[in-house]
């Protein structure tokens, strides 16, 4: 566990050592199924994830949770208070829980998350649960990483389903209406169905997969089995339709492209900080395009 | 005006033509002062920006507004409803208003915004106002682009200043408490001062620049002159301390690094889609790092 935690820290810091680790683990690599949980703050996401972990532990599965916090790139600190809820799994060696912040630049979180998932898979954790904390880009990014994306709603959302952030509907493979014991629970499901019928079919392939709506009461551990069934049904759909394979390949390509972007960004920052003249030249007679191109042509440079 | 609008569309689409345009405009390029406005939805940001535009027009200045909408990268559509408010400037050739969405990938919005600002400057618009719409990463990104960042608050914020998103305090050069006619206005200012005193000095250089708190009532066009004075005072501080120059250079470096990252990302996507084997090889015996490096070494490739 400690080795794994350290390895993830290396990944997060973008330590060169992390890269060597990935190369070494290559042969041990297999894919873990990744389930993303996203939704507005206050929907009980963490409690739900906690309930899913408990459910999976009863089946004796090793499960990992990564809570991603896009947070402020300026403060560095995390507002992840409620990891404390997870303490009931603290002594369970088959549960690994980790918070990851967006310490680096844009895109860095998703890259570090992908690598952390690969490490977790190598250590036998399957499934890996990806939970977004707070608001921000990561709510949508989770769908580019997860195999199945669960969008969590509650009856006590401010303006009901209208409050859902743009784009969230499109990324949902499974909807959860949590806190199903609260009043208004049926209304949320009805509104959701109405909204889904308005989303263009092409963008969500509704003809092929219609996201089911599952009612849960995470605090009472109710509906978790049905939720897991829905996730498994989506997984089966991905496998049988061949869509899962296509998505996996796209994810791999995106990752390579993101790694390449990160390398180029680092190289450019390095070149510009080493070569004061370069910055000056840019200001005088180059566009950012020209200078960037020049740097890339000389890759890897000094 | 139409040429400018078209040019910005090219930039937004990342059209190769946009690059040529930047090169041609190089000689005409001068810097416009960029003022960013950010804050939670419902703070009356748009009305405030509208009032600032009216104020500047009385001084016969050409002013441009870019409303950035991080929005969903999935839908492509924009939720920019309230641009309609701006209609009173619709026939004024010295006011240019434009919404820009995050149509591309991460980082794309900030890059497109920087280029759009350069175009607006070449066309004589100064200052350029950058307004963030909705929530998301762009709230913080605006500070990396703007010379002066204005954070807008209101007395009727849910839990008062506590509601402020992490990182927002650090990026503020000027605070506005809008809707100053509402009750609780003084409380917000007091809470703000208390919170500012808790922020480590190093991160905000409080010793050098203490963000003033300005009360406005945008709907009544009140306090706008004081707001503009505060922005001018910050500008003067940037000039006299030399900090403005240092920030400008850092912005330029960041832009080159971002352009380099975008080029590398595009190149990688292109290489991977052209060469089916590359994707296969990656799956078989390469890490994303190795394949990305290989692609960069061959830059610009075919």
Boltz contact constraints between the chains, C-beta under 6 A:
constraints:
  - contact:
      token1: [A, 19]
      token2: [B, 289]
      max_distance: 6.0
  - contact:
      token1: [A, 22]
      token2: [B, 287]
      max_distance: 6.0
  - contact:
      token1: [A, 23]
      token2: [B, 287]
      max_distance: 6.0
  - contact:
      token1: [A, 71]
      token2: [B, 166]
      max_distance: 6.0
  - contact:
      token1: [A, 72]
      token2: [B, 166]
      max_distance: 6.0
  - contact:
      token1: [A, 72]
      token2: [B, 167]
      max_distance: 6.0
  - contact:
      token1: [A, 74]
      token2: [B, 167]
      max_distance: 6.0
  - contact:
      token1: [A, 74]
      token2: [B, 170]
      max_distance: 6.0
  - contact:
      token1: [A, 75]
      token2: [B, 166]
      max_distance: 6.0
  - contact:
      token1: [A, 75]
      token2: [B, 167]
      max_distance: 6.0
  - contact:
      token1: [A, 106]
      token2: [B, 106]
      max_distance: 6.0
  - contact:
      token1: [A, 106]
      token2: [B, 107]
      max_distance: 6.0
  - contact:
      token1: [A, 107]
      token2: [B, 106]
      max_distance: 6.0
  - contact:
      token1: [A, 135]
      token2: [B, 135]
      max_distance: 6.0
  - contact:
      token1: [A, 136]
      token2: [B, 137]
      max_distance: 6.0
  - contact:
      token1: [A, 137]
      token2: [B, 136]
      max_distance: 6.0
  - contact:
      token1: [A, 137]
      token2: [B, 137]
      max_distance: 6.0
  - contact:
      token1: [A, 166]
      token2: [B, 71]
      max_distance: 6.0
  - contact:
      token1: [A, 166]
      token2: [B, 72]
      max_distance: 6.0
  - contact:
      token1: [A, 166]
      token2: [B, 75]
      max_distance: 6.0
  - contact:
      token1: [A, 166]
      token2: [B, 79]
      max_distance: 6.0
  - contact:
      token1: [A, 167]
      token2: [B, 72]
      max_distance: 6.0
  - contact:
      token1: [A, 167]
      token2: [B, 74]
      max_distance: 6.0
  - contact:
      token1: [A, 167]
      token2: [B, 75]
      max_distance: 6.0
  - contact:
      token1: [A, 170]
      token2: [B, 74]
      max_distance: 6.0
  - contact:
      token1: [A, 253]
      token2: [B, 272]
      max_distance: 6.0
  - contact:
      token1: [A, 255]
      token2: [B, 288]
      max_distance: 6.0
  - contact:
      token1: [A, 256]
      token2: [B, 268]
      max_distance: 6.0
  - contact:
      token1: [A, 256]
      token2: [B, 288]
      max_distance: 6.0
  - contact:
      token1: [A, 256]
      token2: [B, 291]
      max_distance: 6.0
  - contact:
      token1: [A, 256]
      token2: [B, 292]
      max_distance: 6.0
  - contact:
      token1: [A, 257]
      token2: [B, 265]
      max_distance: 6.0
  - contact:
      token1: [A, 257]
      token2: [B, 268]
      max_distance: 6.0
  - contact:
      token1: [A, 257]
      token2: [B, 269]
      max_distance: 6.0
  - contact:
      token1: [A, 259]
      token2: [B, 288]
      max_distance: 6.0
  - contact:
      token1: [A, 259]
      token2: [B, 289]
      max_distance: 6.0
  - contact:
      token1: [A, 259]
      token2: [B, 292]
      max_distance: 6.0
  - contact:
      token1: [A, 260]
      token2: [B, 264]
      max_distance: 6.0
  - contact:
      token1: [A, 260]
      token2: [B, 268]
      max_distance: 6.0
  - contact:
      token1: [A, 260]
      token2: [B, 292]
      max_distance: 6.0
  - contact:
      token1: [A, 260]
      token2: [B, 295]
      max_distance: 6.0
  - contact:
      token1: [A, 260]
      token2: [B, 296]
      max_distance: 6.0
  - contact:
      token1: [A, 261]
      token2: [B, 261]
      max_distance: 6.0
  - contact:
      token1: [A, 261]
      token2: [B, 264]
      max_distance: 6.0
  - contact:
      token1: [A, 261]
      token2: [B, 265]
      max_distance: 6.0
  - contact:
      token1: [A, 263]
      token2: [B, 292]
      max_distance: 6.0
  - contact:
      token1: [A, 263]
      token2: [B, 296]
      max_distance: 6.0
  - contact:
      token1: [A, 264]
      token2: [B, 260]
      max_distance: 6.0
  - contact:
      token1: [A, 264]
      token2: [B, 261]
      max_distance: 6.0
  - contact:
      token1: [A, 264]
      token2: [B, 264]
      max_distance: 6.0
  - contact:
      token1: [A, 265]
      token2: [B, 257]
      max_distance: 6.0
  - contact:
      token1: [A, 265]
      token2: [B, 261]
      max_distance: 6.0
  - contact:
      token1: [A, 268]
      token2: [B, 256]
      max_distance: 6.0
  - contact:
      token1: [A, 268]
      token2: [B, 257]
      max_distance: 6.0
  - contact:
      token1: [A, 268]
      token2: [B, 260]
      max_distance: 6.0
  - contact:
      token1: [A, 269]
      token2: [B, 257]
      max_distance: 6.0
  - contact:
      token1: [A, 272]
      token2: [B, 253]
      max_distance: 6.0
  - contact:
      token1: [A, 279]
      token2: [B, 249]
      max_distance: 6.0
  - contact:
      token1: [A, 287]
      token2: [B, 22]
      max_distance: 6.0
  - contact:
      token1: [A, 287]
      token2: [B, 23]
      max_distance: 6.0
  - contact:
      token1: [A, 288]
      token2: [B, 255]
      max_distance: 6.0
  - contact:
      token1: [A, 288]
      token2: [B, 256]
      max_distance: 6.0
  - contact:
      token1: [A, 288]
      token2: [B, 259]
      max_distance: 6.0
  - contact:
      token1: [A, 289]
      token2: [B, 19]
      max_distance: 6.0
  - contact:
      token1: [A, 289]
      token2: [B, 259]
      max_distance: 6.0
  - contact:
      token1: [A, 291]
      token2: [B, 256]
      max_distance: 6.0
  - contact:
      token1: [A, 292]
      token2: [B, 256]
      max_distance: 6.0
  - contact:
      token1: [A, 292]
      token2: [B, 259]
      max_distance: 6.0
  - contact:
      token1: [A, 292]
      token2: [B, 260]
      max_distance: 6.0
  - contact:
      token1: [A, 292]
      token2: [B, 263]
      max_distance: 6.0
  - contact:
      token1: [A, 295]
      token2: [B, 260]
      max_distance: 6.0
  - contact:
      token1: [A, 296]
      token2: [B, 260]
      max_distance: 6.0
  - contact:
      token1: [A, 296]
      token2: [B, 263]
      max_distance: 6.0
  - contact:
      token1: [A, 296]
      token2: [B, 299]
      max_distance: 6.0
  - contact:
      token1: [A, 299]
      token2: [B, 296]
      max_distance: 6.0
  - contact:
      token1: [A, 299]
      token2: [B, 299]
      max_distance: 6.0
